[in-house]
Amino acid sequence: MEKQSGKRRLIVGMSGASGAILGIELLNIMKEQPEWETHLILSEGAELTITHETDYTPEQVKNLADQIYDIRSIGDKVASGTFSTEGMVIIPCSMKTAAGMACGYSDNLLLRAADVTLKERRKLVIAVRENPLSTIHLRNMLTLSEAGAYIMPTMLTYYQKPQTLQEMNLQIVGKILDKFGILAPGYKRWGEEQTYGLSNRNKHDNNSDQ
């Protein structure tokens, strides 16, 4: 899908860290955004984690994106700064992937796309998944933050009073997409009474039936 589609492009990377469902939820939400298209890069570790942690197959996840790339195809179009995008999200992001980005070690397409995002001064959001964090992890994340990346650990919030694991997942994903001006269904900002999108409508409908 090329630029003449008129859609805004978001590169989505999924590494082999735990939390594959977060990347899947993000892709599901993005499918409902008519002004956007997603360009997905899956690592081999991500495919294994998807199979291990979720009911999805890697092929089903790939079908959620507008375009899928082979991580070994390091010369593909998302590797070029002339390929216009709004930025990139890596969700979930392993510490190995974070280390590669921090060192500029772009030996695959996911790392190269992230490197391009940084050098072009576009938004790079890194949803890291690790606990506890070692000094090496923290130093790598500091380097990435100093280079302009948003470091967004997949931390739970409680002010929205989540009732289910999916609500927690959607809040994490919604906070990430908010960086790109996308108000995701189920996302609630602090101090605001209602959640956005379909979840809020469903809540209203359920209350009206009581």
PyMOL commands that set and color helices and strands:
alter all, ss='L'
color gray80, all
select helices_A, chain A and resi 3-5+20-30+44-53+58-62+77-79+95-103+109-119+135-146+165-180+197-208
alter helices_A, ss='H'
color red, helices_A
select strands_A, chain A and resi 8-14+36-42+67-69+87-93+123-128+150-151
alter strands_A, ss='S'
color yellow, strands_A
deselect
rebuild
show_as cartoon
